Amino acid sequence: MNTYKLLNILSSVLALTASLLLSNAKSVMADMVTINPDFQPDPMVLNGKSGGSKPSDCGNIAATPNQVIEVTKPIPYLKLAVTSDGKPTLLVEGPGGRFCVLPDNYSGDKPEISGFWQAGKYVLYVGELVDGEHTYTLSISQQKN
């Protein structure tokens, strides 16, 4: 009887561990970047591959995030801008909600989002409006120009 109880407890612990690992898999597979106020260099430049096989309301995205950003303290002004040879999109999921940024003429066909950023974890997907993958450059800056 004791062996049976031990096996039940062990299987419950394994199931819980697997569940926790799977729920955090999105963040584990992406590159993590920590953003502190007055970070250097400014702008911070990150590169990767845009697009993916998962259709979304923000273009074709990868199954896992391209980047995860941890903002350590509230930042009054932060701007993220993406450039690529394709038609990139930027999907941001964070403490303030979920935002899809599309390329437009105003931004020169490069998606950008700026403003106040509260402390917390932000999951970023760099998508594409058309099929295919492209090398992207993500610029993160506190400069308002």
C-alpha positions in Angstrom: 0.0 0.0 0.0 2.8 2.4 0.8 4.4 1.8 -2.6 1.0 2.6 -4.3 0.8 6.0 -2.4 4.4 6.8 -3.2 3.7 6.1 -6.9 0.6 8.3 -6.9 2.5 11.2 -5.2 5.4 10.8 -7.6 3.2 10.8 -10.7 1.4 13.9 -9.4 4.7 15.7 -8.9 5.8 14.7 -12.4 2.6 15.9 -14.0 2.8 19.2 -12.1 6.4 19.7 -13.2 5.6 19.0 -16.8 2.6 21.4 -16.7 4.8 24.2 -15.3 7.5 23.5 -17.9 5.0 23.6 -20.8 3.3 26.8 -19.5 6.7 28.6 -19.5 8.0 27.1 -22.7 7.1 30.3 -24.6 9.5 32.3 -22.5 12.2 29.7 -22.3 12.7 29.4 -26.0 13.0 33.1 -26.7 16.0 35.4 -26.1 15.6 37.3 -22.8 16.7 40.9 -22.6 16.6 43.0 -19.5 15.8 46.7 -19.8 16.8 49.0 -17.0 16.1 52.8 -17.1 19.0 54.6 -18.8 20.3 51.4 -20.4 23.3 51.5 -22.7 23.9 51.3 -25.5 20.9 53.3 -26.6 19.6 52.2 -29.1 19.9 48.6 -28.2 19.8 46.5 -31.4 18.6 42.9 -31.7 18.4 40.7 -34.8 16.5 37.6 -35.7 14.2 35.9 -38.2 10.7 37.3 -38.8 7.6 35.5 -39.8 6.6 31.9 -39.2 4.1 29.2 -39.9 1.4 30.3 -37.4 -1.2 32.6 -38.9 -2.4 35.3 -36.5 -4.3 38.6 -36.5 -0.8 40.2 -36.6 0.6 38.4 -39.6 2.4 35.1 -39.8 4.3 34.6 -36.6 6.6 31.9 -35.1 5.2 29.3 -32.7 7.5 30.8 -30.0 8.4 34.4 -29.3 11.3 36.1 -31.0 12.2 38.0 -27.9 11.2 38.4 -24.3 11.9 41.7 -22.6 12.0 42.2 -18.9 11.5 45.9 -17.9 12.8 46.2 -14.4 11.3 49.5 -13.5 8.7 51.8 -15.2 10.2 53.7 -18.1 8.5 57.0 -19.1 9.4 56.6 -22.8 10.5 53.5 -24.7 10.3 52.9 -28.4 10.6 49.6 -30.3 11.0 49.7 -34.1 11.4 46.8 -36.5 12.9 46.8 -40.0 13.3 44.0 -42.4 13.2 43.3 -46.2 9.7 42.0 -45.9 6.5 43.5 -44.5 7.2 43.0 -40.7 4.7 43.2 -37.9 5.3 43.5 -34.2 3.1 41.7 -31.7 3.7 42.7 -28.1 2.1 40.9 -25.1 2.7 42.4 -21.7 1.3 43.8 -18.5 -0.6 46.5 -20.4 -2.3 44.1 -22.8 -1.7 42.8 -26.3 -0.7 45.1 -29.1 -0.3 44.4 -32.8 1.7 47.0 -34.8 1.5 47.0 -38.6 3.8 48.7 -41.1 2.4 52.0 -42.4 3.4 55.0 -44.5 3.8 57.2 -41.5 6.5 55.1 -40.0 8.2 54.3 -43.3 6.7 50.8 -43.4 8.5 49.9 -40.2 6.3 49.0 -37.2 7.1 50.9 -34.1 5.5 51.3 -30.7 6.4 53.9 -28.1 5.3 55.5 -24.9 5.2 54.6 -21.2 6.3 51.0 -20.4 5.4 49.6 -17.0 7.7 47.1 -15.2 7.1 43.5 -16.2 7.7 40.9 -18.9 6.9 41.6 -22.5 6.7 38.8 -25.1 7.5 39.9 -28.7 6.7 38.2 -32.0 8.1 39.7 -35.2 5.7 38.6 -37.8 5.3 39.0 -41.6 2.2 40.1 -43.5 3.3 37.9 -46.4 4.6 34.3 -46.4 8.3 33.9 -45.8 11.0 34.7 -43.3 13.3 37.7 -43.3 16.2 38.9 -41.2 14.9 41.6 -38.9 16.5 44.4 -36.8 14.7 45.4 -33.6 15.8 48.7 -32.2 15.0 49.6 -28.6 15.5 53.2 -27.5 14.6 55.8 -24.9 15.4 58.6 -27.3 12.4 60.5 -28.6 13.8 61.4 -32.0 
